[in-house]
Amino acid sequence: VEVSVGEESNWQPTVAMLEAAATQGPLHGLIIASPSNPTGTVLSPQDLRSICDFCSARKIRLISDEIYHGITLASPAETALKFKQDAVIINSFSKYYSMTGWRLGWIVCQDAALRARLEALLQNLFISAP
């Protein structure tokens, strides 16, 4: 199920959009990026909490791309882990520390079964990067 965002939603999903999408079929996962590239939009702590609560209530896996954390002009971006302990967090040293060309990052994943599958997938990228 796709959730289309636009200028009216500050290029971020809203709970109302997710509720509408859930009527089209089951939502198994949601990927958010805050701060978002290329728009630069950041979910407010209240909006992030609402999305996290929505996902928790419906057992939807939340993946939060937080690669641009630390590179904000106004207030700092909040991590999804503050509101949802089982969120999967993707982050990087490359952007924050201006490591041009490097692809060095990490994933925070509390689910042992998912972590094992991620490690199996990522080993292939470490050994034979495209």
C-alpha positions in Angstrom: 0.0 0.0 0.0 1.4 3.3 -1.0 1.0 6.5 1.1 1.4 9.6 -1.1 2.7 12.7 0.7 2.9 16.2 -0.6 3.3 19.8 0.3 0.0 19.8 2.3 1.6 17.3 4.7 5.0 18.8 4.7 6.2 15.8 2.6 5.8 13.5 5.6 3.1 10.9 6.4 0.4 11.7 8.9 -1.7 9.4 11.0 -4.8 10.3 9.0 -3.0 9.2 5.8 -1.9 6.0 7.4 -5.5 5.3 8.7 -6.8 5.8 5.1 -4.1 3.6 3.7 -4.9 0.8 6.2 -8.4 0.6 4.6 -6.8 -0.4 1.3 -5.0 -3.4 2.8 -2.8 -4.4 5.7 0.2 -2.3 6.6 3.1 -4.5 7.6 5.7 -1.8 7.7 6.3 1.9 7.5 9.6 3.7 6.5 9.9 7.3 7.6 12.8 9.7 7.0 13.1 12.6 9.4 15.0 14.8 8.5 14.0 13.9 5.0 16.2 14.3 1.9 15.7 16.1 -0.4 12.9 18.2 1.2 14.6 18.7 4.5 11.3 18.3 6.4 11.4 17.1 10.0 8.6 15.4 11.9 7.7 17.3 15.1 8.1 15.3 18.3 4.3 15.2 18.6 3.8 13.9 15.0 6.6 11.3 15.4 5.0 10.1 18.7 1.6 9.9 16.9 3.0 7.8 14.1 4.9 5.6 16.6 1.7 5.1 18.6 -0.2 4.3 15.4 2.3 1.6 14.4 2.5 0.2 17.9 -1.3 -0.1 18.2 -1.5 -2.0 14.9 1.7 -4.0 15.2 3.3 -2.2 12.2 7.1 -2.4 11.9 8.5 1.1 11.9 11.8 1.8 10.1 13.2 5.2 10.8 15.9 6.6 8.5 17.7 9.0 10.8 20.8 9.5 8.6 20.4 13.2 8.6 20.0 13.6 12.4 22.4 16.2 13.6 22.1 18.2 10.4 19.2 20.4 11.2 19.0 24.2 11.2 16.2 24.7 13.7 15.6 22.3 16.6 17.2 18.8 16.7 15.4 15.9 15.2 13.9 13.4 17.6 14.7 9.7 17.3 11.8 7.2 16.9 13.4 5.1 19.7 12.2 7.7 22.2 8.6 6.7 21.4 8.8 3.1 20.1 11.4 0.8 21.6 11.1 -1.8 18.8 11.6 0.7 16.0 14.4 -0.1 13.5 16.7 2.8 13.3 19.1 3.4 10.3 21.8 5.9 10.8 25.2 6.9 9.4 28.5 8.5 10.2 28.9 9.5 6.6 26.6 12.5 6.5 27.0 13.9 10.0 30.8 13.8 9.8 31.0 14.8 6.1 32.7 11.6 5.1 32.2 12.1 1.4 32.2 8.8 -0.5 32.1 6.6 2.6 29.1 4.5 3.3 29.6 3.8 7.0 26.5 3.4 9.2 24.6 1.3 11.6 21.2 -0.2 12.3 19.5 -0.4 15.7 17.2 -3.5 15.8 15.8 -5.0 19.0 14.1 -7.9 17.2 16.6 -10.8 17.2 15.0 -12.7 14.3 14.9 -9.6 12.1 18.4 -8.7 13.2 19.7 -12.1 12.0 18.0 -11.6 8.6 19.5 -8.1 8.3 23.0 -9.4 9.2 22.7 -12.1 6.6 21.7 -9.5 4.0 24.3 -6.9 5.0 27.2 -9.5 5.0 26.7 -9.6 1.2 27.1 -5.9 0.9 30.2 -5.9 3.1 31.9 -8.6 1.1 30.9 -7.6 -2.4 29.6 -4.1 -2.4 28.0 -3.1 -5.7 
